[in-house]
Amino acid sequence: MFRYLLAVLALSSAAAFTPAPVSRIAMSRVIEPAAPLAVQRVAFAPEMSAVTERDADGNPVVHTEMFDAGWVVVTIGFYSALLAKIAGVF
């Protein structure tokens, strides 16, 4: 069954790599190149959004991520010891 799945995937993905047909117009040397397009402004500069949470004094509340180095050391130490035991170091 897996054989058929691989065969179907190989045959269906092969169509993605066939070159597109080239028309005579694209190959013609008589056609002049298109004029450059005018530069248009697509989007405005990014702006900050409104503050959704304020404290009692009216200042905006900033939530930051906390990195706990102790937790990282304990966790990496545990998994390192487990890996060393499985590898036969201990």
Secondary structure, DSSP 8 states (H G I E B T S, - for coil): -HHHHHHHHHHHHHGGGS-----HHHH-SSS-----------S----------B-TTS-B--------HHHHHHHHHHHHHHHHHHHT--
